[in-house]
Amino acid sequence: MTARVSNTVNVLRTKAMMTQEDVAEHVGVSRQTIIAIEKGNYTPSVLLALKLAKLFSVPVEKLFSISS
């Protein structure tokens, strides 16, 4: 059984009326990284997950969850 990390980055980004580029600049990564996270193709480091949670003012658990 392979665990998969799902996320709500796209939903929160849209609610915040931010572009992928805006988010990328705030957390110090490329827009391509944000695209990959939103698509579920990239699992961010703990540091990046914490930066994203801080940016959206939500707990990390609201951004990312593990599904099997």
C-alpha positions in Angstrom: 0.0 0.0 0.0 1.5 3.3 -1.1 0.6 6.5 0.9 -0.2 9.6 -1.1 -0.1 13.1 0.1 -3.1 15.2 -0.9 -3.3 19.0 -0.4 -5.6 22.0 -0.5 -3.0 24.5 -1.7 -4.9 25.3 -4.8 -8.2 25.9 -2.9 -6.5 28.2 -0.3 -4.5 30.0 -3.0 -7.6 30.7 -5.0 -9.5 31.9 -1.9 -6.5 34.2 -1.1 -6.7 35.5 -4.7 -3.1 34.7 -5.3 -1.4 33.4 -8.4 1.0 30.5 -8.3 3.8 33.0 -8.9 2.7 35.0 -5.8 2.8 31.9 -3.6 6.2 30.9 -5.1 7.7 34.3 -4.4 6.4 34.3 -0.8 7.8 30.9 0.1 11.0 31.1 -2.0 10.5 28.4 -4.6 9.7 28.4 -8.4 6.2 28.6 -9.8 6.8 25.1 -11.2 7.2 23.8 -7.7 3.9 25.2 -6.7 2.3 23.7 -9.8 3.8 20.3 -8.9 2.5 20.5 -5.3 -1.0 21.5 -6.4 -1.1 18.6 -8.9 0.2 16.2 -6.2 3.3 15.4 -8.1 5.7 16.8 -5.5 5.7 16.4 -1.7 7.2 19.4 -0.1 9.8 19.4 2.6 8.7 20.1 6.2 10.2 23.6 5.9 8.2 24.4 2.7 5.0 22.9 4.2 5.4 25.1 7.2 6.1 28.2 5.1 2.9 27.5 3.0 0.9 27.0 6.2 2.1 30.3 7.6 1.4 32.1 4.3 -2.2 30.9 4.4 -2.5 31.2 8.2 -3.7 27.6 8.6 -2.2 24.5 10.4 -0.1 22.2 8.2 -2.8 19.5 8.7 -5.3 21.7 6.8 -2.9 22.0 3.8 -1.7 18.4 3.6 -3.1 15.0 4.5 -2.0 11.4 3.9 -4.3 9.0 2.1 -3.7 5.4 1.3 
